[in-house]
Amino acid sequence: MKREHAVVVGGSMAGLLAARVLSAHFDRVTLIERDRFPAEPVFRAGVPQARHVHVLWTRGREVVEVLFPGLEDTLRAAGAVDVGVPADVLWLTSAGWRRRFDVTGLLSCSRPLLDWAVRRRLTGSPDAGRAPVDVLEGRHVTGLLPRGRDVAGVVLGSDGELRADLVVDATGRGSQAPSWLAALGYPEPPETRVDPLLGYASRCYAIPPGFDPGWKALYIQADPPATRRTGGLFPQEDGRWLCSLSGAGRDYGPTGENAFLDFARGLRSPVLYEAIRDAEPLTPITAFRRTANHRRHYERLRAWPRGFVVTGDAACAFNPIYGQGMSVAAVAALALDRSLREPGPGFERRFQRGVARSAAGAWLVATGEDLRYRETEAAHVRLRTRVINAYVDEVVATANVDRHVCERLVHVLALMTAPTSLFAPTVLARVVANRVRRPAPVPMPIPSRPSHDRDAEAGDRAGRDR
C-alpha cells in the first residue's frame, strides 16, 4: 500500500484520533465531515449525544495525552475539573455506597470542550514527523471509489471523487459501511445487538455558591432488575454541573420541568435531587435515546478490500451510560498505529482484528450489565452470562469495602485491565471472604472522603484481615 494520501470519513473522536495516527504514516491526511466544526467549544448537530455526560476513562485519557502532549493542561486551563475515582465521587452501586478509595482519576469537562481542544491540536501546525491534516467540512461521502474489488478513495456525491490510498470509516452508529462493502461485492458483516431500551435526559445547572458537600461528582446507579433509573451529576467548566438522568426498559429520562425533578427524586437515593432542587438551570432539558449496544463483526469476514478500514462506533457502539466509547476509540487508534508499523500485506485485516480486541472488554462490561434488565432486547441470556453476573454482583459488593478489589474493578471499567482480571486468585479470595463475613443488609451511611493515607491503611488492613 502506498502511503501518499489517507482519508478519514467522520469528525467524531474516533475520526480525530485516527487522523492523528495517520498523519505520522502518510504524506497527506484529509478529514471529511458532513457537519461544520464550530470555531469555539460549543455544541454541533453532528454530535447529538454531546449534551449528556461523557467520560474519558484512564486508558483513553493516557492515549489521548500521548497523541497530543499537553492536552490535559489545555483542558484544565479551560476549566476542566480533576475528579478522583472513586475518591471524589459519591457512588451508589447496586450493592450500596462505595467507600471513597483513591484509585484513579478523570478530567471532567463538556464534550464540546474536549472535541474543540483535540481538533485545534490536530489541525494546527503539525509536530515534527507528521503530516498536516486538511479538513473538508459540509461534505457528504456517498460511497467508496472502487479499484476492482478494492478501494481507491471516496465518492462525494455531486462534489465528485477524492482518491486515497486508505479510507477510514469513522462515521459512528449511522455508518453505511455494510452497504458500501455490498456495492463492491462483499457480504454484510454479522451483527450483534443488545438494546436495554434506555433513554437520557440532561441539563446543566449552576453550582450554587459555597456548595461544598465533600464530593465533586455523584453517580446513583440502578439496581436491575429491581430498579431501572440512573443519575449522574458531574462538574464541568464555567462552574456548572451536567446532570444526566436515564432509565432502561423505556423508563426514559423525561424532558418536562417537573417530571425531570420527579424522576431525580425517584432515584435510589435523594442526594442528587437535593443537590439540583434549588440550583439554577442553565440549559433546556434534552433527550437522547439511541443507546443500543451494536457490534458489526468485520473481523469475521473472510474477504476484505484493500484500502478500507472501519473504526469507532461504526464498528462497535456501546450503551453510553458506561462512558467507554471514547476510550475504546483511543485504544483502536493505537491498534491503527501498530498495524501500520507491521510490514507485509494484510494491514486491513490486522487492523479489524485489533478493533475487535480493543472493544472486547468494554463490550462484555456493557452488555453484561444491560442483560440484567428484563426488557432488554437481545438474544437469549445464556446460563454462563447469568453465572458471571452473579459473581460480578459479589465483586461489586466487595469493591464497596475492599480497596484492592475496588482498584481491580475500576481498572476494568477504565480499560486498564481485562475483565478476566476480576477472576484472579487474589480477587476471588477476597470476594469469597467478604461473602462469608458479610452481615445482614443494613442501610449504609453516605461515605465521607478519607485522606489518601487513611484510605491506603484501611485497604491494607482489610487485606491482612482476609
C-alpha positions, -999 to 999 in steps of 0.1 A, spaced: 0 0 0 13 34 -10 12 60 18 7 92 0 -29 101 10 -53 89 37 -89 99 41 -109 98 73 -147 100 70 -163 114 101 -151 140 126 -160 121 157 -135 115 184 -126 82 167 -121 101 134 -99 128 151 -77 102 168 -74 81 136 -64 112 116 -37 120 142 -22 85 139 -24 85 101 -6 119 100 25 100 112 24 74 84 11 93 53 22 123 34 -12 138 35 -44 133 55 -79 146 47 -107 146 73 -142 147 58 -171 158 80 -207 164 67 -213 188 96 -194 221 101 -169 225 130 -175 255 153 -146 278 160 -154 277 197 -162 248 221 -200 248 215 -224 220 206 -228 210 170 -255 189 152 -231 161 143 -227 151 179 -262 148 192 -251 129 223 -227 157 233 -253 173 257 -251 143 280 -224 131 305 -192 119 288 -163 102 305 -128 97 291 -116 68 313 -80 64 324 -67 43 294 -83 66 269 -70 97 287 -35 83 286 -36 75 249 -50 110 240 -23 126 261 4 106 242 -11 116 209 -15 152 219 11 160 246 -1 188 269 -38 184 260 -47 179 297 -31 212 306 -51 229 279 -84 214 292 -76 223 328 -68 259 317 -102 260 301 -119 248 333 -119 210 332 -121 196 367 -99 168 381 -121 142 398 -107 113 417 -125 80 412 -140 70 435 -123 94 460 -142 124 448 -174 106 437 -204 98 458 -212 65 442 -242 44 449 -236 10 433 -262 -18 430 -248 -31 463 -248 2 482 -225 31 487 -189 26 477 -162 37 501 -142 65 486 -109 49 479 -82 67 459 -79 46 427 -78 67 395 -89 100 381 -109 117 354 -108 151 338 -145 162 338 -155 186 311 -181 191 284 -178 170 252 -176 202 231 -146 214 250 -128 181 246 -136 179 209 -125 215 203 -92 210 221 -84 179 202 -95 194 168 -74 225 174 -43 204 181 -50 182 151 -55 209 125 -29 233 139 8 234 129 19 198 128 45 185 151 78 173 136 74 139 119 38 142 110 18 155 80 -7 183 81 -44 173 83 -68 190 58 -104 193 67 -134 192 43 -165 204 61 -200 202 49 -192 173 25 -212 140 24 -195 108 14 -220 87 -6 -198 57 -13 -164 41 -20 -145 47 -51 -137 12 -64 -105 -2 -79 -117 -36 -89 -129 -51 -56 -105 -28 -36 -109 9 -26 -93 38 -43 -110 67 -25 -144 81 -18 -174 95 -37 -185 129 -25 -219 129 -42 -222 159 -65 -188 172 -54 -170 144 -73 -144 120 -61 -114 120 -38 -87 95 -44 -68 80 -15 -45 50 -6 -65 44 26 -101 53 36 -110 51 73 -148 50 82 -153 68 115 -189 79 108 -203 64 140 -236 45 146 -250 56 113 -221 41 93 -230 30 57 -200 7 55 -221 -25 52 -239 -12 21 -206 3 7 -190 -31 10 -220 -48 -6 -216 -25 -36 -181 -39 -40 -194 -74 -39 -186 -82 -2 -211 -98 22 -225 -77 50 -209 -85 84 -226 -105 112 -241 -81 138 -249 -84 175 -273 -60 191 -282 -57 228 -307 -29 235 -317 -21 270 -342 5 257 -325 32 277 -330 69 272 -313 100 287 -325 134 297 -299 160 306 -294 197 315 -268 219 330 -271 237 364 -250 264 380 -232 250 410 -246 270 440 -221 295 455 -205 280 486 -218 245 478 -193 221 494 -207 187 504 -174 169 504 -178 154 469 -172 167 433 -195 142 414 -225 120 421 -233 87 404 -265 69 415 -268 35 397 -298 14 390 -301 -20 407 -316 -41 379 -339 -58 376 -355 -42 407 -348 -6 395 -340 9 361 -331 45 369 -296 60 370 -285 96 377 -252 113 372 -240 148 383 -206 158 371 -187 192 373 -177 210 341 -160 242 331 -176 275 339 -187 264 374 -216 242 363 -229 207 367 -241 184 340 -270 163 352 -280 133 332 -309 111 342 -316 78 324 -339 49 326 -339 15 309 -368 -5 297 -384 26 282 -385 43 316 -368 72 298 -355 103 315 -382 129 310 -379 164 294 -406 182 313 -395 206 340 -415 190 369 -411 155 355 -373 159 354 -372 167 391 -397 140 400 -375 115 381 -345 126 401 -364 123 433 -373 87 424 -337 76 422 -324 51 448 -311 80 469 -324 116 472 -289 131 472 -289 141 435 -324 156 437 -315 176 468 -284 190 450 -303 202 419 -336 210 436 -327 247 442 -299 250 417 -302 274 388 -309 256 354 -286 269 327 -299 250 297 -331 233 284 -336 196 291 -325 175 261 -332 138 253 -312 111 237 -324 75 231 -301 59 206 -282 39 231 -282 2 220 -250 -18 221 -244 -26 184 -214 -46 171 -206 -52 135 -182 -82 133 -160 -71 104 -132 -92 118 -152 -123 109 -155 -116 71 -134 -140 51 -126 -114 24 -119 -77 27 -109 -49 3 -75 -33 3 -76 4 12 -105 5 36 -110 0 74 -137 8 99 -132 21 135 -150 36 164 -188 34 168 -190 24 131 -176 -10 142 -188 -13 178 -211 11 196 -219 9 233 -246 20 256 -231 54 266 -241 51 302 -208 32 309 -187 60 293 -164 37 274 -169 47 237 -142 74 235 -117 53 254 -123 24 231 -118 47 201 -85 58 216 -73 22 221 -83 15 185 -62 44 174 -32 26 190 -42 -5 171 -42 15 139 -7 27 146 6 -8 154 -10 -23 123 6 4 101 40 -3 116 39 -40 108 55 -48 75 39 -70 49 4 -73 33 -29 -77 52 -28 -44 71 -66 -41 68 -74 -75 83 -49 -70 111 -65 -37 120 -101 -50 120 -89 -78 144 -73 -51 165 -105 -31 166 -124 -62 178 -98 -68 205 -99 -31 216 -137 -33 221 -139 -68 236 -136 -59 273 -159 -29 272 -185 -49 252 -185 -76 280 -190 -49 307 -217 -30 289 -238 -59 276 -233 -79 308 -249 -51 327 -276 -44 302 -287 -80 300 -298 -77 337 -329 -57 326 -359 -78 318 -369 -56 289 -336 -57 271 -339 -68 235 -312 -93 228 -306 -130 221 -314 -154 249 -294 -148 280 -272 -179 284 -266 -196 317 -229 -187 315 -239 -150 315 -261 -154 345 -234 -171 365 -208 -144 356 -233 -117 365 -239 -133 399 -202 -134 405 -198 -97 394 -225 -88 419 -203 -102 446 -173 -84 432 -192 -51 433 -203 -57 469 -167 -65 479 -153 -35 460 -175 -12 481 -155 -21 512 -122 -35 499 -96 -12 483 -78 -40 464 -110 -53 448 -122 -18 441 -90 -10 423 -93 -41 401 -129 -33 393 -124 3 385 -93 -6 363 -116 -29 343 -141 0 338 -112 23 329 -99 -2 303 -67 -5 322 -71 -43 326 -92 -70 310 -125 -82 328 -107 -116 333 -86 -99 360 -117 -100 382 -112 -138 384 -76 -136 396 -70 -157 428 -64 -126 450 -97 -111 439 -116 -144 442 -103 -150 478 -114 -115 489 -148 -119 473 -154 -153 490 -142 -139 524 -165 -109 520 -194 -131 511 -188 -153 542 -183 -125 566 -209 -100 552 -235 -92 578 -272 -90 571 -281 -60 549 -284 -27 567 -286 9 553 -251 21 548 -242 57 557 -231 80 529 -193 77 529 -171 107 535 -139 113 516 -110 97 536 -74 110 533 -51 91 510 -31 78 539 -61 66 559 -76 51 528 -44 31 520 -41 20 556 -77 8 557 -73 -12 525 -41 -28 537 -57 -37 570 -87 -53 552 -62 -73 531 -44 -86 562 -77 -95 578 -86 -116 549 
